[in-house]
Structures are given as structure tokens and as C-alpha cells.
Amino acid sequence: MKLLLDVHNHTVSSGHAYSTVQEVALEASKKGLKYVGITDHGPKMPGGPHIFHIGNLKVIPDNIDGVEILKGVEANILNKEGEMDIPERLLKGLDIVIASLHDVCMEPSNVEEHTKALLNAMENEYVDILGHPGNPSFPIDKEKVVLAAKKTNTLVEINNSSFSKSRKGSYENCREIALLCKKHRVPVIVNSDSHISFDVGVFDEAIKLLEDIEMPEELIINTSTDRFVEYLKSKGKGRFI
């Protein structure tokens, strides 16, 4: 399986990552990726960038080393209402928006509240991807979340880092979520969630999971740049319209 894009990557601006935008782009180019996302955390993440940083992403070139650069954010979901730490005036100008739960930004509570948080975040028209929903710190009603992703045209992330470096115990949750996406024909997106450039485009564990469940290739949005661009158009991304 050949994947052509990786849109969840962190730079030094996230405070706990170790590479620059240029280093991320160069690694993406070396690995033959066509699109790479710069999605540093929102400001509520300890050590994260000031909101001005997110607002100034426009200074980054659209193409570096032959790779299309998507200027985005991994917004932190803050409560069960789905409030995020990036204002809509900034979200609407970004190329890609990931919404995720992190225990340093929202204290884990129960399945009902975690599920409500994700459902409400996905109701935000500017959210494109639900980040690492298999996180065992935040148990959810998986089928409700997958059906809401279908309703709101939100991509469900299969996060490679969840199987190796982060969120220990995610595998079974991610497998169940992927199976539900297959059952309900909900597109998924594979991302590295890299925090150092060497991990950009590293998808091996996520690919293995998707191959094991025989996920149809047309449901894996990374396999076609045309399909990915059509998705961005469907979300009203100004750069692609």
C-alpha cells in the first residue's frame, strides 16, 4: 500500500517536538510524499505556541522541496461542548484542522462526556480530522463517533504513533474504530503524528492494521492525492477551490 500524504506533524513550535518546518518538508520529499501537514498543537498544550504563531502560518511557502505544505493545527478539545483552543476566525483560514483530546487540556471523565466532546467538535465546520480517537485515556462510544464522522464529513485518523511511541494500549480501540469505518463506509486518514522529522511518513503499524482488516483502499484517503484534494474542496478550503 502506497500512501502519498502525511498531514499530522509537529515542529519545534509544539514545545515537545524537535524539528523545523524545513526539516519536516525535506524528509517528506525524501520519502516521496506529495503533501505534508504542519499541525502544531494549539496554545492550551503546555509549551505550545502562542495563538499568533497559528495566525502567521501564511508566511510558510505552499511548496517546499517539491512537497505541498498544508498549514494547519492540532486543536485541543477543551470540554464536552467541543470547544477548542483556536478561534474560528483562524480555523477558517487553515488548510487542515485536526481536533484531538489530550489529558493535559481536558481531564478524562467518562464515556458519555468524551463522546459528547468529540461529537460536538466534529459539528464545527472547520474540523477536518478527528485525531487519535483510539486513545485509551478517553474511552468513547465508538459507533456513535464513527457515524457522526460520516454525518459531518470528518476523516477518522489512524495514528501510527499510537502503536509505537504514544498512547500505550490504543491498538484494540483503533482496530475496532477501523472496522466500524469499514462497516459504515467512513473514510480514514493515516498519519504519523511525527514529533521529529525522521518519523514523517512512517506508517508501518497503521498500514499493517488496515491490511489485516482488509480495509478497502478507496476508504484510505492517503492513497490518492486527487481524492484528498476533492475532500479539501468539499470542506470549503479556499486554497483548493
ABEGO torsion letter per residue (X at the ends): XBBABBABBBBAAAGABABBAAAAAAAAAAAGBABBBBBBBBAABBGBBBAAAAAAAAABBABBGGBBBBBBBBBBBABAAGBBABBAAAAAABABBBBBBBAAABBBBBAAAAAAAAAAAAABAABABBBGAABAABBBBAAAAAAAAAAAGBBBBBBAAAAAABGBGAAAAAAAAAAAAAAAGBBBBBBAGBABAAABGBAAAAAAAAAAAGBBAAABAAABAAAAAAAAAAAGBAAAX
